[in-house]
Amino acid sequence: MSNTLAVRAALKSGAGAAENQLALIAAEQGDRQIAAIVAEFEPTEIAVMVSDTDMSKPSLVHAFVSPEQFIAAFSRLGARWGQIDGGIDYVSFQRDVEDFLCPMILSSDSTERRTAMLSAFMEHELANETLLFLTLGSKEAADLLARPHGYPFVRNTWQELLALVYEHHAAAFHEITALARELEPAGAEGAHRFAHSLLTALYAEASEHQTTETVEEEEFVDI
């Protein structure tokens, strides 16, 4: 059995089993082999592999996933949630999104990789709204958005993500700031409407990918 097939077989038992299999391969064969395995992963496989991780316990996958794989996996993130109810408590969803984005972008020590992953994310049509979503309900958000230069952000969090956006994508940062100002008059009710709208959009995007992928698989079924 090839290494990739071994990891995929382990993944059927969960992300933890697949992570353990990757760790064994890394110990025996090194990072080059892990890079080759991750390069073969489908977006849905990456999404499952990182589903139980965060900045405190990043996956081996985070170090090797390509920007294209990252964005393809992000586009399927909403599949975790199911249909979004109008009366949601969005805090748990914020945690899901932050735990997905932060390790993908921030876990690398390489400035070049961090900026490349961030740039890929900022090209997604819902990037600005997603970053604003992470700030909802935070007392620090207004200060960070108002004076980002030199703000003492908390590392490995959405605050550091926004600091990087300010540093490398200033125009997008100002668009996020403008969106935040538009939400302010509506208060908590407006924040809930915004959260529901974004989460519904992410769920719809994930559902569209699932439908497309199912159709493509059916087209190649050997009758």
mmCIF file of the C-alpha atoms, coordinates in Angstrom:
data_MODEL
# 
_entry.id   MODEL 
# 
loop_
_atom_site.group_PDB 
_atom_site.id 
_atom_site.type_symbol 
_atom_site.label_atom_id 
_atom_site.label_alt_id 
_atom_site.label_comp_id 
_atom_site.label_asym_id 
_atom_site.label_entity_id 
_atom_site.label_seq_id 
_atom_site.pdbx_PDB_ins_code 
_atom_site.Cartn_x 
_atom_site.Cartn_y 
_atom_site.Cartn_z 
_atom_site.occupancy 
_atom_site.B_iso_or_equiv 
_atom_site.pdbx_formal_charge 
_atom_site.auth_seq_id 
_atom_site.auth_comp_id 
_atom_site.auth_asym_id 
_atom_site.auth_atom_id 
_atom_site.pdbx_PDB_model_num 
ATOM 1   C CA . MET A 1 1   ? 0.000   0.000  0.000   1.00 0.00 ? 1   MET A CA 1 
ATOM 2   C CA . SER A 1 2   ? 1.372   3.441  -0.932  1.00 0.00 ? 2   SER A CA 1 
ATOM 3   C CA . ASN A 1 3   ? 1.846   6.072  1.743   1.00 0.00 ? 3   ASN A CA 1 
ATOM 4   C CA . THR A 1 4   ? -1.015  8.142  0.351   1.00 0.00 ? 4   THR A CA 1 
ATOM 5   C CA . LEU A 1 5   ? -3.366  5.168  0.360   1.00 0.00 ? 5   LEU A CA 1 
ATOM 6   C CA . ALA A 1 6   ? -2.276  4.343  3.912   1.00 0.00 ? 6   ALA A CA 1 
ATOM 7   C CA . VAL A 1 7   ? -3.157  7.847  5.101   1.00 0.00 ? 7   VAL A CA 1 
ATOM 8   C CA . ARG A 1 8   ? -6.460  7.765  3.237   1.00 0.00 ? 8   ARG A CA 1 
ATOM 9   C CA . ALA A 1 9   ? -7.301  4.423  4.817   1.00 0.00 ? 9   ALA A CA 1 
ATOM 10  C CA . ALA A 1 10  ? -6.492  5.843  8.251   1.00 0.00 ? 10  ALA A CA 1 
ATOM 11  C CA . LEU A 1 11  ? -8.624  8.914  7.516   1.00 0.00 ? 11  LEU A CA 1 
ATOM 12  C CA . LYS A 1 12  ? -11.690 6.667  7.380   1.00 0.00 ? 12  LYS A CA 1 
ATOM 13  C CA . SER A 1 13  ? -11.184 6.220  11.129  1.00 0.00 ? 13  SER A CA 1 
ATOM 14  C CA . GLY A 1 14  ? -10.900 9.963  11.674  1.00 0.00 ? 14  GLY A CA 1 
ATOM 15  C CA . ALA A 1 15  ? -8.469  12.849 11.428  1.00 0.00 ? 15  ALA A CA 1 
ATOM 16  C CA . GLY A 1 16  ? -6.527  11.688 14.486  1.00 0.00 ? 16  GLY A CA 1 
ATOM 17  C CA . ALA A 1 17  ? -5.769  8.303  12.952  1.00 0.00 ? 17  ALA A CA 1 
ATOM 18  C CA . ALA A 1 18  ? -4.633  9.918  9.712   1.00 0.00 ? 18  ALA A CA 1 
ATOM 19  C CA . GLU A 1 19  ? -2.463  12.401 11.614  1.00 0.00 ? 19  GLU A CA 1 
ATOM 20  C CA . ASN A 1 20  ? -0.782  9.522  13.469  1.00 0.00 ? 20  ASN A CA 1 
ATOM 21  C CA . GLN A 1 21  ? -0.137  7.769  10.164  1.00 0.00 ? 21  GLN A CA 1 
ATOM 22  C CA . LEU A 1 22  ? 1.416   10.933 8.742   1.00 0.00 ? 22  LEU A CA 1 
ATOM 23  C CA . ALA A 1 23  ? 3.611   11.290 11.834  1.00 0.00 ? 23  ALA A CA 1 
ATOM 24  C CA . LEU A 1 24  ? 4.910   7.728  11.395  1.00 0.00 ? 24  LEU A CA 1 
ATOM 25  C CA . ILE A 1 25  ? 5.729   8.380  7.758   1.00 0.00 ? 25  ILE A CA 1 
ATOM 26  C CA . ALA A 1 26  ? 7.427   11.670 8.648   1.00 0.00 ? 26  ALA A CA 1 
ATOM 27  C CA . ALA A 1 27  ? 9.585   9.929  11.266  1.00 0.00 ? 27  ALA A CA 1 
ATOM 28  C CA . GLU A 1 28  ? 10.622  7.186  8.864   1.00 0.00 ? 28  GLU A CA 1 
ATOM 29  C CA . GLN A 1 29  ? 10.855  9.035  5.536   1.00 0.00 ? 29  GLN A CA 1 
ATOM 30  C CA . GLY A 1 30  ? 11.026  12.750 6.253   1.00 0.00 ? 30  GLY A CA 1 
ATOM 31  C CA . ASP A 1 31  ? 9.247   15.915 5.208   1.00 0.00 ? 31  ASP A CA 1 
ATOM 32  C CA . ARG A 1 32  ? 9.722   15.380 1.472   1.00 0.00 ? 32  ARG A CA 1 
ATOM 33  C CA . GLN A 1 33  ? 7.470   12.335 1.592   1.00 0.00 ? 33  GLN A CA 1 
ATOM 34  C CA . ILE A 1 34  ? 4.840   14.220 3.616   1.00 0.00 ? 34  ILE A CA 1 
ATOM 35  C CA . ALA A 1 35  ? 4.890   16.996 1.021   1.00 0.00 ? 35  ALA A CA 1 
ATOM 36  C CA . ALA A 1 36  ? 4.318   14.434 -1.745  1.00 0.00 ? 36  ALA A CA 1 
ATOM 37  C CA . ILE A 1 37  ? 1.388   12.893 0.142   1.00 0.00 ? 37  ILE A CA 1 
ATOM 38  C CA . VAL A 1 38  ? -0.293  16.200 0.945   1.00 0.00 ? 38  VAL A CA 1 
ATOM 39  C CA . ALA A 1 39  ? 0.062   17.286 -2.693  1.00 0.00 ? 39  ALA A CA 1 
ATOM 40  C CA . GLU A 1 40  ? -2.238  14.389 -3.637  1.00 0.00 ? 40  GLU A CA 1 
ATOM 41  C CA . PHE A 1 41  ? -4.951  15.249 -1.116  1.00 0.00 ? 41  PHE A CA 1 
ATOM 42  C CA . GLU A 1 42  ? -8.345  16.385 -2.334  1.00 0.00 ? 42  GLU A CA 1 
ATOM 43  C CA . PRO A 1 43  ? -9.842  19.538 -0.757  1.00 0.00 ? 43  PRO A CA 1 
ATOM 44  C CA . THR A 1 44  ? -12.376 17.492 1.198   1.00 0.00 ? 44  THR A CA 1 
ATOM 45  C CA . GLU A 1 45  ? -9.573  15.348 2.613   1.00 0.00 ? 45  GLU A CA 1 
ATOM 46  C CA . ILE A 1 46  ? -7.662  18.436 3.730   1.00 0.00 ? 46  ILE A CA 1 
ATOM 47  C CA . ALA A 1 47  ? -10.806 19.830 5.336   1.00 0.00 ? 47  ALA A CA 1 
ATOM 48  C CA . VAL A 1 48  ? -11.239 16.615 7.332   1.00 0.00 ? 48  VAL A CA 1 
ATOM 49  C CA . MET A 1 49  ? -7.549  16.405 8.260   1.00 0.00 ? 49  MET A CA 1 
ATOM 50  C CA . VAL A 1 50  ? -7.585  19.862 9.855   1.00 0.00 ? 50  VAL A CA 1 
ATOM 51  C CA . SER A 1 51  ? -11.095 19.665 11.324  1.00 0.00 ? 51  SER A CA 1 
ATOM 52  C CA . ASP A 1 52  ? -9.901  18.979 14.886  1.00 0.00 ? 52  ASP A CA 1 
ATOM 53  C CA . THR A 1 53  ? -6.866  21.282 14.882  1.00 0.00 ? 53  THR A CA 1 
ATOM 54  C CA . ASP A 1 54  ? -6.138  24.843 15.931  1.00 0.00 ? 54  ASP A CA 1 
ATOM 55  C CA . MET A 1 55  ? -3.078  27.000 16.632  1.00 0.00 ? 55  MET A CA 1 
ATOM 56  C CA . SER A 1 56  ? -2.325  25.023 19.787  1.00 0.00 ? 56  SER A CA 1 
ATOM 57  C CA . LYS A 1 57  ? -2.153  21.751 17.838  1.00 0.00 ? 57  LYS A CA 1 
ATOM 58  C CA . PRO A 1 58  ? -1.632  22.362 14.097  1.00 0.00 ? 58  PRO A CA 1 
ATOM 59  C CA . SER A 1 59  ? -1.620  19.401 11.728  1.00 0.00 ? 59  SER A CA 1 
ATOM 60  C CA . LEU A 1 60  ? 1.392   18.220 9.751   1.00 0.00 ? 60  LEU A CA 1 
ATOM 61  C CA . VAL A 1 61  ? -0.761  19.084 6.761   1.00 0.00 ? 61  VAL A CA 1 
ATOM 62  C CA . HIS A 1 62  ? -0.591  22.804 7.529   1.00 0.00 ? 62  HIS A CA 1 
ATOM 63  C CA . ALA A 1 63  ? 3.101   22.976 6.694   1.00 0.00 ? 63  ALA A CA 1 
ATOM 64  C CA . PHE A 1 64  ? 2.679   21.499 3.219   1.00 0.00 ? 64  PHE A CA 1 
ATOM 65  C CA . VAL A 1 65  ? -0.763  22.339 1.865   1.00 0.00 ? 65  VAL A CA 1 
ATOM 66  C CA . SER A 1 66  ? -0.595  24.629 -1.166  1.00 0.00 ? 66  SER A CA 1 
ATOM 67  C CA . PRO A 1 67  ? -2.428  27.974 -1.332  1.00 0.00 ? 67  PRO A CA 1 
ATOM 68  C CA . GLU A 1 68  ? -4.749  26.463 -3.949  1.00 0.00 ? 68  GLU A CA 1 
ATOM 69  C CA . GLN A 1 69  ? -5.571  23.492 -1.724  1.00 0.00 ? 69  GLN A CA 1 
ATOM 70  C CA . PHE A 1 70  ? -6.121  25.843 1.213   1.00 0.00 ? 70  PHE A CA 1 
ATOM 71  C CA . ILE A 1 71  ? -8.696  27.926 -0.629  1.00 0.00 ? 71  ILE A CA 1 
ATOM 72  C CA . ALA A 1 72  ? -10.424 24.869 -2.074  1.00 0.00 ? 72  ALA A CA 1 
ATOM 73  C CA . ALA A 1 73  ? -10.740 23.461 1.455   1.00 0.00 ? 73  ALA A CA 1 
ATOM 74  C CA . PHE A 1 74  ? -12.001 26.808 2.788   1.00 0.00 ? 74  PHE A CA 1 
ATOM 75  C CA . SER A 1 75  ? -14.677 26.798 0.100   1.00 0.00 ? 75  SER A CA 1 
ATOM 76  C CA . ARG A 1 76  ? -15.970 23.548 1.613   1.00 0.00 ? 76  ARG A CA 1 
ATOM 77  C CA . LEU A 1 77  ? -15.805 24.685 5.243   1.00 0.00 ? 77  LEU A CA 1 
ATOM 78  C CA . GLY A 1 78  ? -19.535 25.358 5.455   1.00 0.00 ? 78  GLY A CA 1 
ATOM 79  C CA . ALA A 1 79  ? -20.286 21.684 4.842   1.00 0.00 ? 79  ALA A CA 1 
ATOM 80  C CA . ARG A 1 80  ? -19.528 21.080 8.551   1.00 0.00 ? 80  ARG A CA 1 
ATOM 81  C CA . TRP A 1 81  ? -22.463 23.155 9.721   1.00 0.00 ? 81  TRP A CA 1 
ATOM 82  C CA . GLY A 1 82  ? -25.562 22.071 7.852   1.00 0.00 ? 82  GLY A CA 1 
ATOM 83  C CA . GLN A 1 83  ? -28.382 24.513 7.192   1.00 0.00 ? 83  GLN A CA 1 
ATOM 84  C CA . ILE A 1 84  ? -27.868 27.685 9.233   1.00 0.00 ? 84  ILE A CA 1 
ATOM 85  C CA . ASP A 1 85  ? -30.709 28.665 11.553  1.00 0.00 ? 85  ASP A CA 1 
ATOM 86  C CA . GLY A 1 86  ? -31.734 32.318 11.766  1.00 0.00 ? 86  GLY A CA 1 
ATOM 87  C CA . GLY A 1 87  ? -31.397 32.408 15.549  1.00 0.00 ? 87  GLY A CA 1 
ATOM 88  C CA . ILE A 1 88  ? -27.815 31.148 15.662  1.00 0.00 ? 88  ILE A CA 1 
ATOM 89  C CA . ASP A 1 89  ? -25.328 31.780 18.414  1.00 0.00 ? 89  ASP A CA 1 
ATOM 90  C CA . TYR A 1 90  ? -22.457 32.554 16.090  1.00 0.00 ? 90  TYR A CA 1 
ATOM 91  C CA . VAL A 1 91  ? -19.601 32.255 18.624  1.00 0.00 ? 91  VAL A CA 1 
ATOM 92  C CA . SER A 1 92  ? -19.005 28.543 17.961  1.00 0.00 ? 92  SER A CA 1 
ATOM 93  C CA . PHE A 1 93  ? -18.908 29.257 14.244  1.00 0.00 ? 93  PHE A CA 1 
ATOM 94  C CA . GLN A 1 94  ? -16.351 32.000 14.817  1.00 0.00 ? 94  GLN A CA 1 
ATOM 95  C CA . ARG A 1 95  ? -14.184 29.439 16.587  1.00 0.00 ? 95  ARG A CA 1 
ATOM 96  C CA . ASP A 1 96  ? -14.545 27.021 13.661  1.00 0.00 ? 96  ASP A CA 1 
ATOM 97  C CA . VAL A 1 97  ? -13.494 29.655 11.144  1.00 0.00 ? 97  VAL A CA 1 
ATOM 98  C CA . GLU A 1 98  ? -10.616 30.980 13.243  1.00 0.00 ? 98  GLU A CA 1 
ATOM 99  C CA . ASP A 1 99  ? -9.327  27.466 13.953  1.00 0.00 ? 99  ASP A CA 1 
ATOM 100 C CA . PHE A 1 100 ? -9.349  26.780 10.225  1.00 0.00 ? 100 PHE A CA 1 
ATOM 101 C CA . LEU A 1 101 ? -7.756  30.018 9.033   1.00 0.00 ? 101 LEU A CA 1 
ATOM 102 C CA . CYS A 1 102 ? -5.122  30.743 11.675  1.00 0.00 ? 102 CYS A CA 1 
ATOM 103 C CA . PRO A 1 103 ? -3.089  27.522 11.384  1.00 0.00 ? 103 PRO A CA 1 
ATOM 104 C CA . MET A 1 104 ? -3.291  27.659 7.585   1.00 0.00 ? 104 MET A CA 1 
ATOM 105 C CA . ILE A 1 105 ? -1.845  31.161 7.473   1.00 0.00 ? 105 ILE A CA 1 
ATOM 106 C CA . LEU A 1 106 ? 0.003   31.750 10.737  1.00 0.00 ? 106 LEU A CA 1 
ATOM 107 C CA . SER A 1 107 ? 1.537   28.418 11.789  1.00 0.00 ? 107 SER A CA 1 
ATOM 108 C CA . SER A 1 108 ? 4.499   28.710 9.422   1.00 0.00 ? 108 SER A CA 1 
ATOM 109 C CA . ASP A 1 109 ? 7.658   30.504 10.547  1.00 0.00 ? 109 ASP A CA 1 
ATOM 110 C CA . SER A 1 110 ? 8.294   31.496 6.936   1.00 0.00 ? 110 SER A CA 1 
ATOM 111 C CA . THR A 1 111 ? 7.244   35.064 6.179   1.00 0.00 ? 111 THR A CA 1 
ATOM 112 C CA . GLU A 1 112 ? 7.089   34.178 2.487   1.00 0.00 ? 112 GLU A CA 1 
ATOM 113 C CA . ARG A 1 113 ? 4.693   31.296 3.099   1.00 0.00 ? 113 ARG A CA 1 
ATOM 114 C CA . ARG A 1 114 ? 2.497   33.273 5.492   1.00 0.00 ? 114 ARG A CA 1 
ATOM 115 C CA . THR A 1 115 ? 2.101   36.121 3.016   1.00 0.00 ? 115 THR A CA 1 
ATOM 116 C CA . ALA A 1 116 ? 1.468   33.710 0.116   1.00 0.00 ? 116 ALA A CA 1 
ATOM 117 C CA . MET A 1 117 ? -1.268  31.894 2.046   1.00 0.00 ? 117 MET A CA 1 
ATOM 118 C CA . LEU A 1 118 ? -2.826  35.180 3.147   1.00 0.00 ? 118 LEU A CA 1 
ATOM 119 C CA . SER A 1 119 ? -2.754  36.528 -0.411  1.00 0.00 ? 119 SER A CA 1 
ATOM 120 C CA . ALA A 1 120 ? -4.520  33.416 -1.651  1.00 0.00 ? 120 ALA A CA 1 
ATOM 121 C CA . PHE A 1 121 ? -7.203  33.846 0.998   1.00 0.00 ? 121 PHE A CA 1 
ATOM 122 C CA . MET A 1 122 ? -7.725  37.537 0.225   1.00 0.00 ? 122 MET A CA 1 
ATOM 123 C CA . GLU A 1 123 ? -8.642  36.600 -3.349  1.00 0.00 ? 123 GLU A CA 1 
ATOM 124 C CA . HIS A 1 124 ? -11.672 34.669 -2.103  1.00 0.00 ? 124 HIS A CA 1 
ATOM 125 C CA . GLU A 1 125 ? -14.860 36.670 -2.681  1.00 0.00 ? 125 GLU A CA 1 
ATOM 126 C CA . LEU A 1 126 ? -15.907 36.303 0.968   1.00 0.00 ? 126 LEU A CA 1 
ATOM 127 C CA . ALA A 1 127 ? -12.506 37.051 2.534   1.00 0.00 ? 127 ALA A CA 1 
ATOM 128 C CA . ASN A 1 128 ? -13.310 40.531 3.836   1.00 0.00 ? 128 ASN A CA 1 
ATOM 129 C CA . GLU A 1 129 ? -16.658 39.463 5.251   1.00 0.00 ? 129 GLU A CA 1 
ATOM 130 C CA . THR A 1 130 ? -15.110 36.387 6.870   1.00 0.00 ? 130 THR A CA 1 
ATOM 131 C CA . LEU A 1 131 ? -12.446 38.443 8.619   1.00 0.00 ? 131 LEU A CA 1 
ATOM 132 C CA . LEU A 1 132 ? -15.052 40.932 9.815   1.00 0.00 ? 132 LEU A CA 1 
ATOM 133 C CA . PHE A 1 133 ? -17.162 38.019 11.075  1.00 0.00 ? 133 PHE A CA 1 
ATOM 134 C CA . LEU A 1 134 ? -14.279 36.965 13.328  1.00 0.00 ? 134 LEU A CA 1 
ATOM 135 C CA . THR A 1 135 ? -14.364 40.379 15.055  1.00 0.00 ? 135 THR A CA 1 
ATOM 136 C CA . LEU A 1 136 ? -18.072 40.341 15.943  1.00 0.00 ? 136 LEU A CA 1 
ATOM 137 C CA . GLY A 1 137 ? -18.684 40.697 19.656  1.00 0.00 ? 137 GLY A CA 1 
ATOM 138 C CA . SER A 1 138 ? -15.070 41.603 20.433  1.00 0.00 ? 138 SER A CA 1 
ATOM 139 C CA . LYS A 1 139 ? -14.406 44.703 22.515  1.00 0.00 ? 139 LYS A CA 1 
ATOM 140 C CA . GLU A 1 140 ? -10.931 44.992 21.009  1.00 0.00 ? 140 GLU A CA 1 
ATOM 141 C CA . ALA A 1 141 ? -12.126 44.960 17.388  1.00 0.00 ? 141 ALA A CA 1 
ATOM 142 C CA . ALA A 1 142 ? -13.057 48.638 17.164  1.00 0.00 ? 142 ALA A CA 1 
ATOM 143 C CA . ASP A 1 143 ? -9.672  49.739 18.518  1.00 0.00 ? 143 ASP A CA 1 
ATOM 144 C CA . LEU A 1 144 ? -7.751  47.375 16.250  1.00 0.00 ? 144 LEU A CA 1 
ATOM 145 C CA . LEU A 1 145 ? -9.658  48.496 13.171  1.00 0.00 ? 145 LEU A CA 1 
ATOM 146 C CA . ALA A 1 146 ? -9.371  52.174 14.103  1.00 0.00 ? 146 ALA A CA 1 
ATOM 147 C CA . ARG A 1 147 ? -5.621  52.181 14.841  1.00 0.00 ? 147 ARG A CA 1 
ATOM 148 C CA . PRO A 1 148 ? -4.031  49.036 13.423  1.00 0.00 ? 148 PRO A CA 1 
ATOM 149 C CA . HIS A 1 149 ? -0.518  50.456 13.267  1.00 0.00 ? 149 HIS A CA 1 
ATOM 150 C CA . GLY A 1 150 ? 1.270   49.291 16.394  1.00 0.00 ? 150 GLY A CA 1 
ATOM 151 C CA . TYR A 1 151 ? -1.860  47.817 18.018  1.00 0.00 ? 151 TYR A CA 1 
ATOM 152 C CA . PRO A 1 152 ? -0.824  45.133 20.586  1.00 0.00 ? 152 PRO A CA 1 
ATOM 153 C CA . PHE A 1 153 ? -2.657  42.242 18.955  1.00 0.00 ? 153 PHE A CA 1 
ATOM 154 C CA . VAL A 1 154 ? -2.812  38.740 20.411  1.00 0.00 ? 154 VAL A CA 1 
ATOM 155 C CA . ARG A 1 155 ? -0.593  36.427 18.388  1.00 0.00 ? 155 ARG A CA 1 
ATOM 156 C CA . ASN A 1 156 ? -1.974  33.348 16.640  1.00 0.00 ? 156 ASN A CA 1 
ATOM 157 C CA . THR A 1 157 ? -5.495  34.793 16.618  1.00 0.00 ? 157 THR A CA 1 
ATOM 158 C CA . TRP A 1 158 ? -7.801  36.666 14.248  1.00 0.00 ? 158 TRP A CA 1 
ATOM 159 C CA . GLN A 1 159 ? -6.136  39.824 15.563  1.00 0.00 ? 159 GLN A CA 1 
ATOM 160 C CA . GLU A 1 160 ? -2.824  38.789 14.035  1.00 0.00 ? 160 GLU A CA 1 
ATOM 161 C CA . LEU A 1 161 ? -4.625  37.904 10.807  1.00 0.00 ? 161 LEU A CA 1 
ATOM 162 C CA . LEU A 1 162 ? -6.024  41.424 10.637  1.00 0.00 ? 162 LEU A CA 1 
ATOM 163 C CA . ALA A 1 163 ? -2.614  42.891 11.423  1.00 0.00 ? 163 ALA A CA 1 
ATOM 164 C CA . LEU A 1 164 ? -1.183  40.952 8.469   1.00 0.00 ? 164 LEU A CA 1 
ATOM 165 C CA . VAL A 1 165 ? -4.014  42.132 6.242   1.00 0.00 ? 165 VAL A CA 1 
ATOM 166 C CA . TYR A 1 166 ? -3.256  45.716 7.247   1.00 0.00 ? 166 TYR A CA 1 
ATOM 167 C CA . GLU A 1 167 ? 0.431   45.191 6.466   1.00 0.00 ? 167 GLU A CA 1 
ATOM 168 C CA . HIS A 1 168 ? 0.056   43.442 3.111   1.00 0.00 ? 168 HIS A CA 1 
ATOM 169 C CA . HIS A 1 169 ? -3.458  44.275 1.870   1.00 0.00 ? 169 HIS A CA 1 
ATOM 170 C CA . ALA A 1 170 ? -4.179  47.786 3.073   1.00 0.00 ? 170 ALA A CA 1 
ATOM 171 C CA . ALA A 1 171 ? -7.053  48.396 0.646   1.00 0.00 ? 171 ALA A CA 1 
ATOM 172 C CA . ALA A 1 172 ? -8.851  45.269 1.838   1.00 0.00 ? 172 ALA A CA 1 
ATOM 173 C CA . PHE A 1 173 ? -8.254  46.281 5.464   1.00 0.00 ? 173 PHE A CA 1 
ATOM 174 C CA . HIS A 1 174 ? -9.926  49.632 4.862   1.00 0.00 ? 174 HIS A CA 1 
ATOM 175 C CA . GLU A 1 175 ? -12.861 47.867 3.183   1.00 0.00 ? 175 GLU A CA 1 
ATOM 176 C CA . ILE A 1 176 ? -13.245 45.685 6.293   1.00 0.00 ? 176 ILE A CA 1 
ATOM 177 C CA . THR A 1 177 ? -13.120 48.815 8.465   1.00 0.00 ? 177 THR A CA 1 
ATOM 178 C CA . ALA A 1 178 ? -15.817 50.434 6.325   1.00 0.00 ? 178 ALA A CA 1 
ATOM 179 C CA . LEU A 1 179 ? -18.025 47.337 6.623   1.00 0.00 ? 179 LEU A CA 1 
ATOM 180 C CA . ALA A 1 180 ? -17.577 47.410 10.399  1.00 0.00 ? 180 ALA A CA 1 
ATOM 181 C CA . ARG A 1 181 ? -18.676 51.058 10.542  1.00 0.00 ? 181 ARG A CA 1 
ATOM 182 C CA . GLU A 1 182 ? -21.776 50.219 8.514   1.00 0.00 ? 182 GLU A CA 1 
ATOM 183 C CA . LEU A 1 183 ? -22.710 47.504 11.025  1.00 0.00 ? 183 LEU A CA 1 
ATOM 184 C CA . GLU A 1 184 ? -22.260 49.663 14.131  1.00 0.00 ? 184 GLU A CA 1 
ATOM 185 C CA . PRO A 1 185 ? -25.666 51.450 14.124  1.00 0.00 ? 185 PRO A CA 1 
ATOM 186 C CA . ALA A 1 186 ? -27.532 48.126 14.004  1.00 0.00 ? 186 ALA A CA 1 
ATOM 187 C CA . GLY A 1 187 ? -25.799 46.808 17.136  1.00 0.00 ? 187 GLY A CA 1 
ATOM 188 C CA . ALA A 1 188 ? -26.137 43.160 18.176  1.00 0.00 ? 188 ALA A CA 1 
ATOM 189 C CA . GLU A 1 189 ? -29.108 42.556 15.904  1.00 0.00 ? 189 GLU A CA 1 
ATOM 190 C CA . GLY A 1 190 ? -27.126 43.747 12.902  1.00 0.00 ? 190 GLY A CA 1 
ATOM 191 C CA . ALA A 1 191 ? -24.186 41.538 13.888  1.00 0.00 ? 191 ALA A CA 1 
ATOM 192 C CA . HIS A 1 192 ? -26.477 38.500 14.027  1.00 0.00 ? 192 HIS A CA 1 
ATOM 193 C CA . ARG A 1 193 ? -27.934 39.315 10.603  1.00 0.00 ? 193 ARG A CA 1 
ATOM 194 C CA . PHE A 1 194 ? -24.444 39.723 9.182   1.00 0.00 ? 194 PHE A CA 1 
ATOM 195 C CA . ALA A 1 195 ? -23.268 36.450 10.752  1.00 0.00 ? 195 ALA A CA 1 
ATOM 196 C CA . HIS A 1 196 ? -26.286 34.583 9.419   1.00 0.00 ? 196 HIS A CA 1 
ATOM 197 C CA . SER A 1 197 ? -25.760 36.000 5.935   1.00 0.00 ? 197 SER A CA 1 
ATOM 198 C CA . LEU A 1 198 ? -22.075 35.053 5.813   1.00 0.00 ? 198 LEU A CA 1 
ATOM 199 C CA . LEU A 1 199 ? -22.520 31.570 7.251   1.00 0.00 ? 199 LEU A CA 1 
ATOM 200 C CA . THR A 1 200 ? -25.381 30.902 4.837   1.00 0.00 ? 200 THR A CA 1 
ATOM 201 C CA . ALA A 1 201 ? -23.166 32.007 1.938   1.00 0.00 ? 201 ALA A CA 1 
ATOM 202 C CA . LEU A 1 202 ? -20.322 29.717 3.064   1.00 0.00 ? 202 LEU A CA 1 
ATOM 203 C CA . TYR A 1 203 ? -22.748 26.822 3.479   1.00 0.00 ? 203 TYR A CA 1 
ATOM 204 C CA . ALA A 1 204 ? -24.194 27.463 0.010   1.00 0.00 ? 204 ALA A CA 1 
ATOM 205 C CA . GLU A 1 205 ? -20.707 27.507 -1.513  1.00 0.00 ? 205 GLU A CA 1 
ATOM 206 C CA . ALA A 1 206 ? -19.812 24.217 0.171   1.00 0.00 ? 206 ALA A CA 1 
ATOM 207 C CA . SER A 1 207 ? -23.097 22.654 -0.942  1.00 0.00 ? 207 SER A CA 1 
ATOM 208 C CA . GLU A 1 208 ? -22.459 23.745 -4.521  1.00 0.00 ? 208 GLU A CA 1 
ATOM 209 C CA . HIS A 1 209 ? -19.046 22.064 -4.484  1.00 0.00 ? 209 HIS A CA 1 
ATOM 210 C CA . GLN A 1 210 ? -20.543 18.893 -3.014  1.00 0.00 ? 210 GLN A CA 1 
ATOM 211 C CA . THR A 1 211 ? -23.191 18.780 -5.717  1.00 0.00 ? 211 THR A CA 1 
ATOM 212 C CA . THR A 1 212 ? -20.663 19.390 -8.483  1.00 0.00 ? 212 THR A CA 1 
ATOM 213 C CA . GLU A 1 213 ? -18.303 16.743 -7.161  1.00 0.00 ? 213 GLU A CA 1 
ATOM 214 C CA . THR A 1 214 ? -21.103 14.184 -6.840  1.00 0.00 ? 214 THR A CA 1 
ATOM 215 C CA . VAL A 1 215 ? -22.187 14.796 -10.431 1.00 0.00 ? 215 VAL A CA 1 
ATOM 216 C CA . GLU A 1 216 ? -18.595 14.443 -11.676 1.00 0.00 ? 216 GLU A CA 1 
ATOM 217 C CA . GLU A 1 217 ? -18.191 11.154 -9.814  1.00 0.00 ? 217 GLU A CA 1 
ATOM 218 C CA . GLU A 1 218 ? -21.458 9.794  -11.227 1.00 0.00 ? 218 GLU A CA 1 
ATOM 219 C CA . GLU A 1 219 ? -20.377 10.664 -14.769 1.00 0.00 ? 219 GLU A CA 1 
ATOM 220 C CA . PHE A 1 220 ? -17.470 8.234  -14.460 1.00 0.00 ? 220 PHE A CA 1 
ATOM 221 C CA . VAL A 1 221 ? -19.329 5.333  -12.866 1.00 0.00 ? 221 VAL A CA 1 
ATOM 222 C CA . ASP A 1 222 ? -18.716 2.151  -14.843 1.00 0.00 ? 222 ASP A CA 1 
ATOM 223 C CA . ILE A 1 223 ? -22.134 0.559  -15.403 1.00 0.00 ? 223 ILE A CA 1 
# 
